[in-house]
Amino acid sequence: MPNQEFEQLVAAALENLPSFFKEKLENVDVVVEEWPSPDIAKGRLLLGLYQGVPKTKRGAGYTMVLPDKITIFKGPIELVSRGDQEAIKNLVTDTVQHEIAHHFGISDARLRQLKKG
């Protein structure tokens, strides 16, 4: 998939977030990279990565800081989706939502619990 088309999927996933989350999303930079570096991936297949201080951990002195960063990795998403356009779109949406959840302080363990119902 061309980079521009993939980036449009990421932008659409952000645009389609529930308004409650969009309104509270602040100081976050969302970027697309082809693959995570080996030192970041540490042998894992990463689809996305949140780097920053979750909103639940920020204190009163949390000012004048660089934005949190959410990276969506194109290569792993295409690999897992086996090039299927609809699967790529769905996985981009899921990955964006997953990383946004980390911005709001929701852990991987809690996300697994929520998915189980």
Buried (B, 14 or more C-beta within 10 A) or exposed (E): BEEEEBBEBBBEBBEEBEEEBEEEBEBBEBEBBEBBEEEBBEEEEBBBBBBBBBBEEBEEEEEEEEEBBBBBBBBBBBEBBEEEEEBBBBBBBBBBBBBBBBBEEBEEEEBEEEEEE
